[in-house]
């Protein structure tokens, strides 16, 4: 077993991950997204001095896979290393497919008073771009109609706030073709805790035709007509 930790200070929660089962370890890392991982030793856990095996703070999908591969090398687990290599190969192949597709205009609604919109500097914006989308910045919402709307699954009423702010959005392709998607709040607010999962969640929404496993019909979103494109 290896020890891991979520949070910091008094909010930290210690838990243990299996290291004798490569797939179980990968699943535990994937679901628990720890901030720190320690080697079990005679020292106190968590340690009073910093000697983590790895600081698990990925900057994106490739970095997350690099963390996973490193753990496989540290524990001499070829299956774990192979899993990371396989996931990265699939991820890069998917990126190549997405590059050939049309980018869809996306708006992300976030709770707040007033309603908040995702910033282009947010990590989620990068993942949206990788998944074949193009984030509409807040300053362009009055003149650019989205084709896809993402909002927290627990607050669907944010759509009404958005429409009150931008009545022209009633004519948007997103509403016309019912492309409003509820997404887990963790994906919207903390995408880098599970970047691979966040990427494929966005891919299933934006381009299900190239998603390896999509609950939606594998059909691309239709090319807009000339009138729609002008909007």
C-alpha positions in Angstrom: 0.0 0.0 0.0 1.0 3.6 -0.5 -0.3 6.6 1.4 -1.9 9.6 -0.3 -3.5 12.8 0.8 -6.3 15.1 -0.4 -6.4 18.8 0.7 -4.0 20.6 3.0 -3.6 21.5 6.7 -6.6 20.5 8.8 -8.7 19.8 5.8 -6.3 17.1 4.6 -7.7 13.6 4.4 -5.3 10.6 4.4 -6.2 7.5 2.5 -4.4 4.5 1.1 -3.9 3.2 -2.5 -3.1 -0.3 -3.6 0.3 -0.8 -5.2 0.1 -4.6 -5.8 -2.6 -4.2 -8.4 -1.7 -1.9 -11.3 -5.2 -1.4 -12.6 -6.6 -0.8 -9.1 -3.9 1.8 -8.4 -4.6 3.5 -11.7 -8.4 3.6 -10.9 -7.7 4.9 -7.4 -5.5 7.7 -8.7 -8.0 8.5 -11.4 -11.0 8.7 -9.0 -9.3 10.1 -5.9 -7.0 12.6 -7.6 -4.7 13.0 -4.5 -2.5 16.0 -4.1 0.4 14.1 -2.5 1.6 10.5 -2.6 4.0 9.0 -0.1 5.9 5.8 0.1 4.9 3.8 3.2 7.9 3.8 5.6 8.7 3.9 9.2 8.4 7.6 9.3 5.2 9.3 10.3 2.5 9.5 7.6 1.8 12.2 6.6 5.4 13.2 7.2 6.3 16.3 9.2 9.0 17.1 6.7 8.3 17.1 3.0 9.5 14.0 1.3 6.6 13.1 -1.0 7.1 10.4 -3.6 5.2 12.6 -6.0 3.3 15.8 -6.0 0.2 15.0 -8.0 -0.8 18.3 -9.5 -1.0 17.7 -13.2 -1.2 20.6 -15.6 -3.1 18.7 -18.2 -3.8 15.3 -19.7 -0.3 14.6 -20.8 1.1 15.7 -17.4 -1.4 13.4 -15.6 -0.3 10.5 -17.7 3.4 11.3 -17.0 2.6 11.1 -13.2 0.9 7.8 -13.8 3.9 6.5 -15.8 6.4 7.6 -13.2 4.5 5.7 -10.4 4.7 2.6 -12.6 8.4 3.1 -13.0 8.9 3.7 -9.2 7.1 0.6 -8.3 8.4 -1.4 -11.2 4.9 -2.1 -12.4 5.1 -2.6 -16.2 1.3 -2.9 -16.5 0.8 0.5 -15.0 3.5 2.0 -17.3 1.9 0.2 -20.3 -1.5 1.6 -19.3 -0.2 5.1 -19.2 1.5 4.6 -22.6 -1.8 3.2 -24.0 -3.9 6.0 -22.7 -1.5 8.7 -24.0 -1.4 7.0 -27.5 -5.3 7.1 -27.6 -5.3 10.6 -26.4 -2.9 11.9 -29.0 -4.7 10.0 -31.8 -7.9 11.6 -30.7 -6.3 15.0 -30.8 -5.2 14.4 -34.4 -8.8 13.5 -35.3 -10.2 16.6 -33.6 -7.8 18.9 -35.5 -9.6 18.0 -38.8 -13.0 18.9 -37.4 -14.8 22.3 -37.2 -14.5 24.0 -33.9 -17.9 24.7 -32.2 -18.6 27.9 -30.4 -19.0 27.2 -26.7 -20.2 29.2 -23.7 -19.8 27.9 -20.1 -22.2 29.2 -17.4 -20.9 29.3 -13.9 -22.8 30.1 -10.7 -22.3 33.5 -9.1 -23.9 36.9 -8.4 -24.0 38.0 -11.2 -23.8 35.0 -13.5 -20.1 34.2 -14.3 -18.7 33.0 -17.6 -15.6 30.9 -18.1 -12.4 32.9 -18.7 -10.2 32.1 -21.7 -7.3 31.8 -19.2 -9.0 29.0 -17.3 -7.5 25.5 -17.7 -11.0 24.3 -18.8 -10.7 26.6 -21.8 -7.6 24.8 -23.0 -9.4 21.4 -22.6 -12.4 22.7 -24.5 -10.1 23.8 -27.4 -8.4 20.4 -27.4 -11.8 18.7 -27.5 -12.8 20.7 -30.6 -14.5 23.7 -29.1 -13.9 27.5 -29.2 -14.8 29.3 -26.0 -16.7 32.6 -26.5 -15.2 35.2 -24.2 -17.6 37.2 -22.1 -17.0 40.4 -24.0 -18.3 38.7 -27.2 -21.4 37.1 -25.8 -23.6 39.9 -27.0 -22.5 39.5 -30.6 -21.6 35.8 -30.9 -24.2 33.0 -30.6 -23.0 29.7 -29.1 -23.5 26.3 -30.6 -23.0 24.5 -27.3 -23.8 25.6 -23.8 -22.2 23.9 -20.8 -23.6 24.4 -17.3 -23.4 22.7 -13.8 -25.6 19.7 -13.5 -26.9 20.9 -10.2 -27.9 24.3 -11.5 -29.8 24.1 -14.8 -31.6 27.3 -13.9 -28.4 29.3 -14.9 -29.8 29.1 -18.5 -32.6 31.4 -17.5 -30.1 33.9 -16.1 -28.1 33.8 -19.3 -31.1 34.4 -21.4 -32.2 37.4 -19.3 -28.7 38.9 -19.8 -28.6 38.1 -23.6 -32.2 37.8 -25.0 -30.7 37.3 -28.5 -29.4 33.9 -27.3 -32.9 32.5 -27.8 -32.0 32.4 -31.5 -28.7 30.6 -30.8 -28.0 27.2 -32.4 -27.4 25.9 -28.9 -31.1 26.4 -28.0 -32.4 25.8 -31.5 -30.9 22.3 -31.6 -31.1 21.6 -27.8 -27.4 21.5 -27.3 -27.4 22.4 -23.6 -25.3 20.0 -21.6 -25.2 19.5 -17.8 -21.7 18.7 -16.6 -20.4 17.7 -13.2 -19.4 20.8 -11.3 -15.9 19.2 -10.6 -15.3 19.1 -14.4 -16.2 22.8 -14.8 -14.5 24.2 -11.7 -11.6 21.8 -11.1 -10.8 20.2 -14.5 -7.1 19.6 -13.7 -7.9 17.2 -10.8 -8.9 14.7 -13.5 -7.8 16.1 -16.8 -8.2 12.9 -18.8 -11.8 12.5 -17.6 -12.5 16.1 -18.2 -11.2 16.0 -21.8 -13.2 12.9 -22.8 -16.3 14.4 -21.1 -16.0 17.5 -23.3 -15.2 15.3 -26.4 -18.4 13.3 -25.9 -20.3 16.5 -25.9 -18.6 18.4 -28.7 -17.6 15.6 -31.1 -19.2 12.3 -30.2 -18.3 11.0 -33.7 -14.7 10.7 -32.7 -15.2 9.8 -29.0 -14.1 6.3 -28.1 -17.1 5.7 -25.9 -20.0 8.1 -26.3 -23.6 7.7 -24.9 -24.8 10.0 -27.7 -25.5 9.1 -31.3 -22.2 9.1 -33.2 -23.2 11.9 -35.5 -21.3 15.2 -35.9 -23.0 18.5 -35.2 -24.4 19.8 -38.5 -22.5 22.4 -40.4 -24.5 25.7 -39.9 -26.3 27.3 -42.8 -24.9 30.6 -44.2 -27.5 32.5 -42.1 -26.4 30.7 -39.0 -22.7 31.2 -39.8 -23.2 34.9 -40.1 -24.7 35.0 -36.6 
